[in-house]
């Protein structure tokens, strides 16, 4: 690591930060509607985003600064296992093509802002709705904190984070999140939607340049892979096993496959993913995005290759306890001219601000609609909902900032890994509910509780056995137990309980709650003609495929 502050890189990074700050405040007037004090407007951008805006918004939402830093860092630390993120993003899109358009349609019809709104309306259960909302909030908080980890990695490499004065060291984080809080409060979801254009453009430019320029500097891919193979052959002093490998061994393949599958199932159920989807203006926008978003997977594959390049460059070699999260920012500083290193650091920094904004909005929407309105103030007006959501978004950001500044970074990583396990336990209620009303609400709540308890326990049990943090350590795939991905094992337990209890409770005719949705709600689009009052399309009629969820009492 170079001594002192990299002034050129810092100057370029600040220039981009100022530019996106201006964009963030300008976004308040972008497509602004008359009813600005409405949660649909502030929290979902007026549900007006078209194909390209939604594409950039979802890309900015799912491919975060932590992805930019952590995916290649995982490859740097363990090799092939770090590539699990690539197949899981490929698997995710065919899966979400089946259910996201249905979630969009029913949410548009009934004005649902969150997935928990849908749960409450579909199953008539506030308890289940609150459980799903709390799961989303708890899983999102450390995810926001991890965006700060990405910013801190960049600041450390530029020389700012190495200051002995804690105030000077953390001041840039206070400024960045203070500005983020200001324009998010002012502009809502429109701010990250507009900034996402800049963020994604920067990331694509940096990746394209890096994948061409860095191998040229390092002697080509042959030398890069040879260096990585040699480094992975070195024995880990703790596990007494090789540090990693270029190709996953037979024992790791089941773990690799289950982690990819479980992650794919959970990816679009995170609150920030749902928020971005519900901001789309039509059902077809959602469908088109599931077909073009895999372009980001191409970028992710190239991004992961940077882990091999960091090894070939000798980043962190011989430094005891080297933080792998610094490997890619350090690679950029070593390889690029200072001005382009600043561009790369700006891509990481802005890549943190966009998802952090969306995540804070999503968490605020969950609190407002499914805790504040459902449990505290049922008669809250749309204006009151919006004001509460704005304030909660600030609290969430402050909480994330305190989380990172006051606690060990591995704690945030631990809870983020648990977040994937927890979010997976909402699949039966959300995805199942989009296709059938047969699952009983009490069975879904019991299955959720069992999956949450088992997943958390097994993750803790694994950390105790390996003397590592929750879900694994830097040399293994996170969240993996002896029988594969813990989240998927917990999900199997969850769905088994749901099936058994649903049979019993339905046989006993236990109260199933009121379903406020109808089957035609799941296929409606903004371009579809609205049905006449008192009528509804019947099975077999144009535009109504068979096998849709039946209304309550059917």
C-alpha positions in Angstrom: 0.0 0.0 0.0 1.3 3.4 -1.0 2.2 5.9 1.7 0.1 9.0 2.2 -3.1 10.2 0.5 -3.5 9.6 -3.2 -4.5 13.2 -4.0 -5.3 12.7 -7.7 -7.5 9.6 -7.1 -9.2 11.4 -4.2 -9.9 14.5 -6.3 -11.5 12.4 -9.1 -13.5 10.4 -6.6 -14.8 13.6 -4.9 -15.8 15.1 -8.3 -18.0 12.1 -9.2 -19.5 12.2 -5.7 -20.4 15.9 -6.1 -22.0 15.1 -9.5 -24.2 12.4 -8.2 -25.2 14.5 -5.2 -26.5 17.2 -7.6 -28.3 14.4 -9.5 -29.8 13.1 -6.3 -31.4 16.5 -5.4 -32.5 17.1 -9.0 -34.3 13.8 -8.9 -36.9 15.4 -6.6 -38.3 17.2 -9.7 -37.9 14.3 -12.1 -41.4 12.9 -13.1 -42.8 14.6 -10.0 -46.5 14.1 -9.5 -49.0 16.4 -7.9 -49.6 14.0 -5.0 -45.9 14.0 -4.0 -46.8 13.3 -0.3 -47.9 9.8 -1.1 -45.9 6.6 -0.3 -46.4 5.5 -3.9 -44.6 8.6 -5.1 -41.8 8.8 -2.5 -41.3 5.1 -1.9 -42.0 3.7 -5.4 -41.2 6.5 -7.7 -44.9 6.9 -8.7 -44.8 3.3 -10.0 -43.8 4.9 -13.3 -40.4 3.5 -14.3 -40.0 2.1 -17.8 -37.8 -0.8 -19.0 -34.4 1.0 -19.0 -34.9 2.9 -15.7 -36.0 -0.3 -14.0 -33.0 -2.2 -15.5 -30.5 0.3 -14.2 -32.4 0.6 -10.8 -32.4 -3.2 -10.3 -28.8 -3.4 -11.4 -27.9 -0.7 -9.0 -30.0 -2.5 -6.4 -28.6 -6.0 -6.7 -25.0 -5.4 -7.8 -23.7 -3.3 -4.9 -20.4 -2.0 -3.7 -20.0 -5.0 -1.5 -20.5 -7.2 -4.6 -17.8 -5.2 -6.3 -15.4 -5.8 -3.4 -16.5 -9.1 -1.9 -17.1 -11.4 -4.9 -13.5 -11.0 -6.2 -12.3 -11.0 -2.6 -13.9 -14.4 -2.1 -12.1 -15.6 -5.3 -8.9 -14.1 -4.0 -9.3 -15.9 -0.7 -10.7 -19.3 -1.7 -10.7 -19.7 -5.5 -13.4 -21.4 -7.4 -15.9 -21.4 -4.5 -16.1 -17.6 -4.9 -17.7 -18.0 -8.3 -21.0 -19.3 -6.7 -22.4 -15.8 -7.2 -22.3 -16.3 -11.0 -24.5 -19.4 -11.4 -27.0 -18.2 -8.7 -27.7 -14.9 -10.6 -28.2 -17.0 -13.8 -30.6 -19.3 -12.0 -32.5 -16.4 -10.4 -33.9 -14.9 -13.5 -35.9 -17.8 -14.9 -37.3 -18.3 -11.4 -38.4 -14.7 -10.9 -39.9 -14.6 -14.4 -42.5 -17.0 -13.1 -43.6 -15.0 -10.0 -42.5 -11.3 -10.2 -45.0 -10.3 -12.9 -47.8 -11.8 -10.7 -46.6 -9.9 -7.7 -46.4 -6.7 -9.7 -50.0 -7.2 -11.0 -51.7 -7.9 -7.7 -49.7 -5.1 -6.0 -50.7 -2.6 -8.6 -54.4 -3.7 -8.4 -54.6 -3.3 -4.6 -52.0 -0.6 -4.0 -49.5 -2.9 -2.2 -46.2 -1.2 -1.5 -44.4 -4.1 0.2 -44.5 -7.9 0.0 -45.9 -7.9 3.5 -48.9 -5.9 2.2 -49.5 -8.8 -0.2 -49.2 -11.3 2.6 -51.8 -9.4 4.7 -54.2 -9.1 1.8 -53.8 -12.6 0.5 -54.0 -14.5 3.8 -55.8 -12.0 6.1 -53.1 -12.4 8.7 -51.4 -9.4 10.3 -49.2 -11.8 12.4 -47.7 -13.4 9.2 -47.4 -10.0 7.6 -45.5 -8.6 10.5 -43.3 -11.6 10.7 -42.3 -11.2 7.0 -41.8 -7.4 7.5 -39.5 -7.9 10.5 -37.5 -10.5 8.6 -37.0 -8.1 5.7 -36.0 -5.2 8.0 -33.5 -7.3 10.1 -32.0 -8.8 6.9 -31.7 -5.4 5.2 -30.0 -3.4 8.0 -26.6 -5.2 7.9 -26.8 -5.2 4.1 -26.8 -1.4 4.3 -23.9 -1.4 6.7 -21.9 -3.5 4.3 -22.1 -0.8 1.7 -20.1 1.3 4.2 -17.5 -1.5 4.3 -17.0 -1.1 0.6 -16.6 2.7 1.0 -14.2 2.1 3.9 -12.1 -0.2 1.8 -11.7 2.5 -0.9 -10.8 5.1 1.7 -8.2 2.9 3.3 -6.5 2.3 0.0 -6.5 6.0 -0.9 -4.8 6.7 2.5 -7.7 8.4 4.3 -8.8 5.5 6.4 -5.3 5.0 7.8 -5.4 8.2 9.8 -4.7 7.8 13.6 -7.4 10.4 14.4 -10.7 8.5 14.5 -12.7 11.6 13.6 -10.6 12.3 10.5 -10.7 8.7 9.6 -14.5 8.4 9.8 -15.5 11.9 8.7 -15.8 11.0 5.0 -18.3 8.3 6.0 -20.4 10.8 7.9 -20.3 13.2 5.0 -21.2 10.6 2.4 -24.1 9.2 4.4 -25.3 12.6 5.5 -25.6 13.7 1.9 -27.2 10.3 1.0 -29.8 10.8 3.8 -30.5 14.3 2.6 -31.3 13.5 -1.0 -33.1 10.3 -0.2 -35.3 12.1 2.2 -36.0 14.8 -0.5 -36.3 12.7 -3.6 -37.2 9.2 -2.5 -36.7 6.3 -4.9 -36.2 8.7 -7.8 -32.8 9.6 -6.5 -31.1 6.2 -6.7 -33.0 5.5 -9.9 -31.3 8.5 -11.6 -27.9 8.0 -10.0 -28.0 4.3 -11.0 -27.3 5.4 -14.6 -24.0 6.9 -13.5 -23.1 4.1 -11.2 -23.6 1.3 -13.8 -21.9 3.2 -16.5 -18.8 3.7 -14.3 -18.8 0.0 -13.3 -19.0 -1.2 -16.9 -16.2 1.1 -17.9 -14.0 0.0 -15.1 -14.6 -3.7 -15.7 -14.0 -3.5 -19.4 -10.7 -1.6 -18.9 -9.6 -3.8 -16.1 -10.2 -7.1 -17.9 -8.1 -5.9 -20.8 -5.4 -3.6 -19.2 -4.6 -5.5 -16.1 -3.8 -8.9 -17.8 -1.7 -7.0 -20.2 0.3 -5.5 -17.3 0.6 -8.9 -15.6 1.8 -10.9 -18.6 -1.5 -12.5 -19.7 -4.1 -14.8 -18.3 -1.7 -17.8 -18.4 0.6 -16.2 -15.9 -2.4 -15.0 -13.8 -3.9 -18.5 -13.5 -0.5 -20.0 -12.8 0.1 -17.6 -10.0 -3.3 -18.3 -8.6 -2.9 -22.1 -8.8 0.5 -21.8 -6.9 -1.0 -19.6 -4.2 -4.0 -21.9 -3.6 -1.8 -24.9 -3.1 -0.3 -23.3 0.0 -1.7 -25.0 3.1 -4.0 -23.1 5.5 -2.4 -23.3 8.9 -5.8 -23.6 10.6 -7.7 -26.2 8.5 -4.5 -28.0 7.3 -6.0 -27.9 3.8 -5.0 -26.1 0.6 -6.0 -22.5 0.7 -8.3 -22.9 -2.3 -8.4 -24.2 -5.8 -9.1 -23.2 -9.4 -11.7 -25.9 -9.7 -14.1 -27.0 -7.0 -13.4 -30.5 -5.7 -16.0 -33.3 -5.5 -16.7 -32.7 -1.8 -17.4 -29.0 -2.5 -19.8 -29.5 -5.4 -23.0 -30.2 -3.4 -22.3 -27.3 -1.2 -21.6 -25.1 -4.2 -24.8 -26.2 -5.9 -27.1 -25.8 -2.9 -25.7 -22.4 -2.1 -26.3 -21.2 -5.7 -29.8 -22.5 -5.7 -30.8 -21.2 -2.3 -29.3 -17.8 -3.1 -31.2 -17.6 -6.4 -34.5 -18.3 -4.6 -33.9 -15.6 -2.1 -32.4 -12.8 -4.3 -35.6 -11.1 -5.4 -37.4 -11.5 -2.1 -35.1 -9.0 -0.4 -37.2 -5.8 0.3 -35.0 -3.6 -1.9 -35.5 -6.0 -4.8 -39.3 -6.0 -4.4 -39.3 -2.2 -4.1 -37.5 -1.8 -7.4 -39.8 -4.3 -9.1 -43.0 -2.6 -7.8 -41.7 0.8 -9.1 -42.2 -0.5 -12.7 -45.0 1.0 -14.8 -46.2 -2.2 -16.3 -46.2 -5.9 -16.0 -44.3 -6.2 -19.3 -41.5 -4.0 -18.0 -41.0 -6.6 -15.2 -41.0 -9.4 -17.8 -38.5 -7.7 -20.1 -36.2 -7.0 -17.2 -36.0 -10.6 -16.2 -34.7 -11.3 -19.8 -32.1 -8.6 -20.0 -30.8 -8.4 -16.4 -28.5 -11.5 -17.1 -26.2 -9.0 -18.8 -25.1 -8.1 -15.3 -24.1 -11.7 -14.7 -21.6 -11.3 -17.6 -20.2 -8.3 -15.7 -20.1 -10.3 -12.5 -18.1 -13.1 -14.1 -15.5 -10.7 -15.3 -15.5 -9.0 -11.9 -14.7 -12.3 -10.1 -11.7 -12.7 -12.3 -10.1 -9.7 -10.6 -9.5 -12.0 -7.6 -7.0 -14.0 -9.6 -5.4 -10.8 -10.8 -4.9 -9.5 -7.3 -3.0 -12.8 -6.4 -0.8 -12.5 -9.5 0.0 -8.9 -8.6 1.1 -10.0 -5.1 -1.6 -7.9 -3.3 -1.4 -8.7 0.4 1.3 -11.4 0.0 3.3 -11.9 3.1 1.1 -9.6 5.2 -0.2 -11.6 8.2 -3.9 -11.1 8.7 -4.4 -9.2 5.4 -7.9 -8.0 4.9 -9.1 -9.6 1.6 -11.7 -6.9 1.2 -8.9 -4.5 0.4 -7.5 -6.7 -2.4 -9.4 -5.2 -5.4 -9.2 -1.5 -4.4 -5.4 -2.1 -3.8 -5.2 -3.8 -7.2 -6.7 -0.8 -8.9 -4.3 1.6 -7.2 -1.3 -0.6 -8.1 -2.3 -1.1 -11.7 -4.1 2.0 -12.9 -2.8 5.6 -13.3 -4.0 7.7 -10.4 -6.7 9.5 -12.3 -8.3 6.2 -13.5 -7.9 4.6 -10.1 -10.1 7.6 -8.9 -12.7 6.6 -11.5 -12.6 3.0 -10.2 -12.9 4.1 -6.6 -15.8 6.4 -7.5 -17.5 3.4 -9.1 -17.2 1.5 -5.8 -18.3 4.5 -3.7 -21.3 5.3 -5.9 -22.0 1.6 -6.1 -22.5 1.8 -2.3 -24.8 4.9 -2.3 -27.3 3.6 -4.8 -28.2 0.3 -3.1 -28.0 1.9 0.4 -30.6 4.4 -0.6 -32.9 1.8 -2.1 -32.5 -0.5 0.9 -33.2 2.2 3.4 -36.4 3.2 1.5 -37.5 -0.5 1.4 -36.9 -1.0 5.1 -38.8 2.3 5.8 -41.7 1.2 3.7 -42.0 -2.1 5.5 -42.0 -0.4 8.9 -44.5 2.2 7.8 -47.0 -0.1 6.1 -46.8 -3.2 8.1 -45.8 -2.1 11.6 -46.8 1.6 12.0 -50.1 1.4 10.0 -51.1 -2.2 10.8 -50.3 -2.1 14.6 -49.9 1.5 15.7 -52.1 3.8 13.6 -54.5 2.0 11.3 -56.1 5.3 10.2 -52.9 6.9 9.1 -53.3 9.1 6.0 -51.1 8.7 2.9 -49.3 11.9 3.9 -48.6 10.6 7.4 -47.3 7.3 6.0 -44.9 9.2 3.7 -43.6 11.4 6.6 -43.1 8.4 8.8 -41.3 6.5 6.0 -39.0 9.4 5.4 -38.1 9.7 9.0 -37.5 5.9 9.4 -35.3 5.9 6.3 -33.0 8.4 8.2 -33.1 6.2 11.3 -32.1 3.1 9.3 -29.1 4.9 7.7 -28.0 6.2 11.1 -28.3 2.7 12.5 -26.2 1.2 9.7 -23.6 3.9 10.3 -23.4 3.1 14.0 -23.3 -0.6 13.2 -20.2 -0.2 11.1 -18.4 2.4 13.3 -19.0 0.7 16.6 -18.8 -3.0 15.8 -16.4 -5.4 14.3 -16.8 -5.7 10.5 -17.2 -9.4 10.7 -20.4 -8.9 12.8 -22.0 -7.1 9.9 -20.9 -9.8 7.5 -22.2 -12.5 9.8 -25.7 -11.0 9.9 -25.7 -10.4 6.2 -25.0 -14.0 5.6 -27.8 -14.9 8.1 -30.0 -12.5 6.1 -29.9 -14.8 3.1 -30.9 -17.7 5.3 -33.7 -15.7 6.9 -35.1 -14.2 3.6 -35.3 -17.7 2.2 -37.9 -18.6 4.9 -40.4 -16.1 3.3 -40.5 -18.1 0.0 -43.5 -20.3 1.0 -45.7 -17.3 2.0 -44.8 -14.9 -0.8 -44.1 -17.2 -3.8 -46.5 -19.9 -2.7 -49.2 -17.3 -2.0 -48.9 -16.0 -5.6 -50.0 -19.4 -7.0 -52.3 -20.9 -4.4 -54.5 -20.1 -1.4 -54.2 -23.7 -0.1 -51.4 -23.0 2.3 -52.9 -22.1 5.7 -51.8 -18.9 7.3 -51.0 -20.6 10.7 -49.0 -23.3 8.9 -47.0 -20.6 7.0 -46.3 -18.8 10.3 -45.2 -22.1 12.0 -43.0 -23.0 9.1 -41.4 -19.6 9.0 -40.7 -19.7 12.7 -39.1 -23.2 12.5 -37.0 -22.3 9.4 -35.8 -19.1 11.1 -34.9 -20.9 14.3 -33.2 -23.9 12.6 -31.2 -21.7 10.2 -30.0 -19.4 12.9 -29.1 -22.2 15.2 -27.2 -24.2 12.5 -25.3 -21.1 11.4 -24.3 -20.4 15.0 -23.4 -24.1 15.5 -21.2 -24.1 12.5 -19.4 -20.9 13.6 -18.7 -22.5 17.0 -17.4 -25.7 15.5 -15.0 -23.9 13.1 -14.2 -21.0 15.5 -15.2 -18.6 12.7 -18.0 -16.1 12.3 -21.6 -17.0 11.4 -21.8 -18.9 8.1 -18.1 -19.6 7.5 -14.8 -17.9 7.2 -12.8 -16.3 4.4 -11.5 -19.7 3.2 -14.8 -21.6 2.8 -18.2 -20.9 1.2 -20.3 -18.9 3.6 -23.4 -20.5 5.1 -22.4 -24.1 4.3 -22.9 -27.0 6.7 -22.2 -30.7 6.2 -25.4 -31.2 4.3 -25.1 -28.1 2.0 -26.4 -24.6 2.3 -28.0 -24.1 5.7 -30.6 -21.7 4.2 -31.9 -24.3 1.8 -32.0 -27.0 4.5 -34.0 -24.7 6.7 -36.3 -24.0 3.8 -36.9 -27.7 3.3 -37.9 -28.0 7.0 -40.1 -24.9 6.6 -42.0 -26.2 3.6 -42.4 -29.6 5.2 -44.1 -28.1 8.2 -46.2 -25.9 6.0 -47.5 -28.8 4.0 -48.3 -31.1 7.0 -50.0 -28.4 9.0 -51.9 -27.1 6.0 -53.4 -30.6 5.5 -54.4 -30.8 9.2 -55.7 -27.3 9.6 -57.7 -27.4 6.3 -59.2 -30.7 7.4 -60.2 -29.2 10.7 -61.6 -26.1 8.9 -59.5 -23.8 11.0 -60.2 -20.1 10.2 -58.2 -19.3 7.0 -58.6 -15.5 7.0 -60.1 -13.4 4.3 -58.5 -13.2 0.9 -59.0 -9.7 -0.6 -57.5 -10.7 -4.0 -59.1 -12.4 -7.0 -57.6 -14.6 -9.6 -57.7 -12.0 -12.3 -55.7 -9.6 -10.2 -52.6 -11.7 -10.8 -52.5 -11.1 -14.6 -53.7 -7.5 -14.9 -51.4 -5.0 -16.7 -51.7 -1.3 -17.1 -52.4 -1.8 -20.7 -55.2 -4.3 -19.9 -58.8 -3.0 -20.1 -60.2 -2.8 -16.6 -63.1 -5.3 -16.0 -66.5 -3.8 -15.6 -67.8 -3.5 -12.0 -69.2 -6.8 -10.7 -67.6 -8.9 -13.5 -64.4 -10.8 -13.8 -62.8 -12.8 -16.6 -63.4 -16.5 -16.4 -61.0 -19.4 -16.9 -60.4 -20.0 -20.6 -61.2 -16.4 -21.7 -58.4 -14.5 -23.5 -55.6 -13.3 -21.2 -56.6 -15.5 -18.3 -54.5 -18.6 -18.3 -55.8 -21.6 -16.3 -54.5 -22.6 -12.9 -54.5 -19.1 -11.3 -55.1 -18.6 -7.6 -58.8 -18.9 -6.7 -60.5 -16.1 -4.8 -61.4 -16.6 -1.1 -64.1 -19.1 -0.6 -63.6 -20.7 -4.0 
